[in-house]
Amino acid sequence: LYPKVYLAAFNAEIDWVADTIRCALTTSSYTVSDAHDYFDDITNEVVGTGYVADGEALGTKTATFTDDASATAWVASTAYVV
């Protein structure tokens, strides 16, 4: 996934569950770029027997969220003293 996909999702341009989301294979000649945002930016897609051009659509999709962070610790502060 490229960074722009998150912006598109937050702007409701992509519906993860309802839209067709594809996964594709590329050769090692493909160069990843943050400027890429849609499938038409992909180059050097694999060609071969048993591989379908334009990638494979993901099957049943669900959206989940996991929040994981270490505990926050505050040092002594004089920012606000009562």
Sequence and secondary structure as in RCSB ss.txt:
>XXXX:A:sequence
LYPKVYLAAFNAEIDWVADTIRCALTTSSYTVSDAHDYFDDITNEVVGTGYVADGEALGTKTATFTDDASATAWV
ASTAYVV
>XXXX:A:secstr
  HHHHHHHHTTS  TTTS  EE  B TT    TT  SGGG  SB   TT  TT EE  S               
   SS  
